[in-house]
Amino acid sequence: MQLENSSSVFEELKISAIEKPAYSVRASEDGNLDLAASIMRQGLLQPIIVRPGEGKFELVAGSRRLAACKTLGWRKIPCQIVDLTDKESFEVALSENVARKSLDPLEEAKAFHDYVERFGWGSEKELACKIGRSPAYVSKRLGLLELPAESLQRLFRRRKNPSLAEEILAEQDMELRNYLLNVSAEQNLTGKEVRRLRRDLERGAGEREVPWPERSEGDYEQRSRVVKSSIRRTVTALRVALNRLDEVIENIDDENWILKEVLLEQRTVLHSQIDLVYNLTRRLEKMFPPGYEH
């Protein structure tokens, strides 16, 4: 969202005269030492944006720059002062943060939700236009909020990769979706690996009729659920190894045909192990059918 310079005033303001935004797009307003070091070397290359408030000025965009300048002990900071409504202020802040890629996928999703649902300022399409992104971009970010908050935090703990969550959201079966969510966090899978795994598990479940864990409360059912869960985790680990081996094989030149042949043999071994685990599942089902008790 572009600001009209004709309606702006540029001036150095006391940092003590600047308040936090009433409608923040960030979960935290903290700065970082790298940014502070950069500002110390090169100066503040772009002023922060503020709007007139009651007795003070309210921050619109530039929270990390402001925090970094506070860390450096600055008393004043260059500002672009613009008269904005609450809605316009939020749009400017969100647009700048999206353009700078300074928000993680979850922060973007929550900010989009606030704009569309919490404050009711506009539709997904209108928001997309304001921030210079496609409606699909906004929709996919909002889709992240369909996943459990705790699982999302685990998923994004190591990498801020929204495509990974989008691959999981593409799965319509809620039980399989939750399974993919947990295993991707545990094994640090990429979006591509999750897509392959989802396809393989769907095919495996259809062709081999691998049962989902039962949800009854009896001792047998509980033990059975643990065993089946362990089996599925084993199959998942084997399939991930198989997919990663396929990527290695694809990148081997024809000149290294001996290495390629060795790896193809290992691929066959992995396939056999997966079949063995599936056979074990079927045998357990026959030996201990639902309702069986010692």
VOTISE-393864 format. One record per residue (C-alpha): z, x, y; residue in three letters. Coordinates in steps of 0.02 Angstrom, whole numbers, plus 50000, padded with zeros to 5 digits. Each point is the difference from the previous one (the first is absolute). Example, Ala and Ser with C-alpha at 12.3 -4.5 7.8 and 13.67 -1.06 7.14 Angstrom:
// residues 2
    c3    c1    c2   r
 50390 50615 49775 Ala
 49967 50069 50172 Ser
***
This chain:
// residues 294
    c3    c1    c2   r
 50000 50000 50000 Met
 49941 50080 50162 Gln
 50106 49994 50159 Leu
 49916 49978 50167 Glu
 50039 50154 50106 Asn
 49979 49896 50158 Ser
 50155 49901 49954 Ser
 50102 50154 49954 Ser
 50112 50114 50100 Val
 50031 50179 49943 Phe
 50168 50073 50047 Glu
 50138 50111 49935 Glu
 50153 49896 49956 Leu
 50176 50049 49955 Lys
 50023 49989 49812 Ile
 50166 49915 50030 Ser
 49906 49858 50086 Ala
 49897 49959 49845 Ile
 50065 49873 49872 Glu
 49950 49970 49821 Lys
 49863 49870 49972 Pro
 50053 49819 49974 Ala
 49864 49982 49867 Tyr
 49986 50162 49904 Ser
 49863 50036 49874 Val
 50096 50145 49923 Arg
 50149 49996 49882 Ala
 50068 50157 50084 Ser
 49975 50068 50176 Glu
 50050 50178 49952 Asp
 49892 50148 50045 Gly
 49973 50159 49900 Asn
 50020 50186 50028 Leu
 49815 50039 49973 Asp
 49950 49885 50142 Leu
 50136 50070 50112 Ala
 49937 50177 49965 Ala
 49821 49948 50040 Ser
 50053 49922 50165 Ile
 50100 50156 50043 Met
 49845 50108 49972 Arg
 49865 49889 50076 Gln
 50092 49875 50106 Gly
 49986 49811 49984 Leu
 49812 49971 49984 Leu
 50008 49811 50016 Gln
 50128 49897 50098 Pro
 50103 49867 49916 Ile
 49969 49818 50045 Ile
 50137 49894 50077 Val
 50014 49831 50085 Arg
 50118 49940 50136 Pro
 50161 49924 49934 Gly
 50160 49932 50076 Glu
 50063 50146 50102 Gly
 49921 50127 49883 Lys
 49834 50032 49913 Phe
 49966 49947 49822 Glu
 49910 50116 49880 Leu
 49835 49931 49936 Val
 49922 50146 49906 Ala
 50050 50181 49974 Gly
 50170 49989 49916 Ser
 49979 50163 49905 Arg
 49943 50092 50157 Arg
 50147 49930 50096 Leu
 50122 50052 49863 Ala
 49924 50174 49992 Ala
 50017 50023 50188 Cys
 50181 49945 49989 Lys
 50026 50133 49867 Thr
 49927 50130 50120 Leu
 50123 49946 50134 Gly
 49871 49927 50119 Trp
 50071 49892 50139 Arg
 49832 49924 50051 Lys
 49842 49956 49905 Ile
 49822 49954 50056 Pro
 49972 49812 49979 Cys
 49860 49874 50014 Gln
 50080 49845 50073 Ile
 49912 49837 49956 Val
 50052 49819 50027 Asp
 49988 49920 49828 Leu
 50063 49844 49911 Thr
 50102 50014 49840 Asp
 49844 49964 49897 Lys
 49892 50125 50095 Glu
 50135 50132 49988 Ser
 50010 49979 49811 Phe
 49810 50007 49986 Glu
 49989 50161 50101 Val
 50138 50083 49898 Ala
 49926 49946 49835 Leu
 49823 50049 50050 Ser
 50054 50175 50053 Glu
 50105 50030 49845 Asn
 49861 49940 49883 Val
 49873 50110 50090 Ala
 50116 50151 49989 Arg
 50042 49959 49818 Lys
 50182 50025 50044 Ser
 50061 49849 49900 Leu
 50016 50003 49811 Asp
 49918 49856 49902 Pro
 50162 49902 49987 Leu
 50037 50015 50186 Glu
 49824 49937 50036 Glu
 50021 49855 49879 Ala
 50165 49947 50078 Lys
 49931 50014 50177 Ala
 49847 49897 49951 Phe
 50115 49870 49922 His
 50105 49993 50159 Asp
 49845 49971 50107 Tyr
 49923 49865 49890 Val
 50150 49912 49921 Glu
 50162 50044 50087 Arg
 49940 49987 50181 Phe
 49845 49894 49968 Gly
 49895 50094 50127 Trp
 49835 49985 49908 Gly
 49905 49994 49837 Ser
 49958 50148 49888 Glu
 49824 50000 50071 Lys
 50064 50003 50179 Glu
 50120 50141 49961 Leu
 49862 50100 49916 Ala
 49896 49984 50159 Cys
 50145 50057 50109 Lys
 50035 50158 49901 Ile
 49819 50045 49961 Gly
 50010 49974 49812 Arg
 49914 49880 49880 Ser
 50082 49837 49944 Pro
 49997 50070 49823 Ala
 50104 50149 50058 Tyr
 50132 49884 50073 Val
 49997 49887 49847 Ser
 50024 50145 49879 Lys
 50146 50068 50099 Arg
 50083 49828 50001 Leu
 49972 49991 49813 Gly
 50119 50148 49977 Leu
 50144 49885 50047 Leu
 49967 49898 49843 Glu
 50073 50143 49897 Leu
 50190 50021 49981 Pro
 50073 50101 50144 Ala
 50099 50118 49888 Glu
 49848 50038 49892 Ser
 49893 50030 50153 Leu
 50125 50126 50067 Gln
 49993 50093 49833 Arg
 49811 49992 50002 Leu
 49983 50074 50174 Phe
 50142 50124 49986 Arg
 49885 50146 49960 Arg
 49832 49944 50070 Arg
 49949 49874 50133 Lys
 49851 49940 49898 Asn
 49960 49816 50032 Pro
 49852 50000 49880 Ser
 50124 50026 49858 Leu
 50093 49839 50044 Ala
 49835 49908 50027 Glu
 49946 50044 49823 Glu
 50163 49928 49934 Ile
 49980 49843 50105 Leu
 49827 49974 49925 Ala
 50086 49958 49835 Glu
 50029 49812 49993 Gln
 50118 50001 49850 Asp
 50171 50016 50083 Met
 50083 50080 49849 Glu
 49864 50131 49983 Leu
 50003 50026 50189 Arg
 50186 50039 49996 Asn
 49975 50115 49853 Tyr
 49863 50096 50092 Leu
 50110 50010 50154 Leu
 50144 50079 49904 Asn
 49898 50120 49895 Val
 49896 50060 50148 Ser
 50159 50045 50094 Ala
 50077 50086 49849 Glu
 49845 50102 49956 Gln
 49934 50027 50177 Asn
 49830 49924 49959 Leu
 49853 49993 50120 Thr
 49908 49841 50045 Gly
 49855 50053 49889 Lys
 50116 50029 49853 Glu
 50082 49830 50024 Val
 49828 49916 50002 Arg
 49953 50083 49836 Arg
 50168 49964 49923 Leu
 49993 49816 50052 Arg
 49828 49984 49922 Arg
 50054 50087 49840 Asp
 50159 49898 49981 Leu
 49908 49837 50030 Glu
 49870 50048 49871 Arg
 50133 50059 49878 Gly
 50102 49842 50018 Ala
 49847 49893 49970 Gly
 49927 50095 49854 Glu
 50160 50047 49909 Arg
 50110 49856 50056 Glu
 50142 50113 50053 Val
 50145 49881 50034 Pro
 50096 49997 50163 Trp
 50188 50025 49987 Pro
 50093 49841 49961 Glu
 50123 49936 50130 Arg
 50128 49912 49890 Ser
 50183 50054 50001 Glu
 50042 50030 49816 Gly
 50046 50171 49932 Asp
 49840 50012 49900 Tyr
 49893 49948 50146 Glu
 50085 50126 50111 Gln
 49974 50142 49876 Arg
 49821 49944 49973 Ser
 49969 50001 50187 Arg
 50064 50178 50014 Val
 49891 50059 49855 Val
 49844 49916 50067 Lys
 50032 50068 50173 Ser
 50014 50175 49928 Ser
 49838 49977 49905 Ile
 49909 49943 50155 Arg
 50067 50148 50099 Arg
 49936 50115 49862 Thr
 49828 49920 50004 Val
 49998 50015 50189 Thr
 50042 50185 49994 Ala
 49863 50030 49871 Leu
 49871 49903 50100 Arg
 50044 50094 50159 Val
 49979 50164 49906 Ala
 49834 49937 49931 Leu
 49935 49952 50172 Asn
 50051 50167 50075 Arg
 49918 50093 49855 Leu
 49839 49901 50030 Asp
 49998 50060 50181 Glu
 50018 50180 49943 Val
 49860 49981 49872 Ile
 49884 49923 50130 Glu
 50020 50152 50113 Asn
 49963 50131 49866 Ile
 49829 50083 50012 Asp
 49882 49998 49852 Asp
 50016 50190 49990 Glu
 50181 49978 49946 Asn
 49951 49892 49852 Trp
 50130 50078 49885 Ile
 50142 49947 50114 Leu
 49921 49829 50017 Lys
 49991 49980 49810 Glu
 50184 50048 49983 Val
 50052 49873 50131 Leu
 49893 49865 49920 Leu
 50093 50031 49838 Glu
 50164 49978 50093 Gln
 49933 49840 50073 Arg
 49970 49935 49825 Thr
 50178 50047 49953 Val
 50068 49902 50149 Leu
 49896 49849 49950 His
 50072 50011 49824 Ser
 50176 50008 50067 Gln
 49972 49844 50105 Ile
 49934 49909 49847 Asp
 50152 50056 49900 Leu
 50118 49929 50129 Val
 49907 49835 50003 Tyr
 50006 49993 49810 Asn
 50187 50031 50008 Leu
 50017 49852 50117 Thr
 49910 49884 49880 Arg
 50105 50062 49853 Arg
 50161 49969 50095 Leu
 49943 49824 50041 Glu
 49968 49964 49817 Lys
 50162 50078 49941 Met
 50108 49919 50134 Phe
 49919 49839 50059 Pro
 50078 49901 50144 Pro
 50162 49918 49944 Gly
 50035 50132 49867 Tyr
 50183 50051 49985 Glu
 50087 50123 49883 His
***
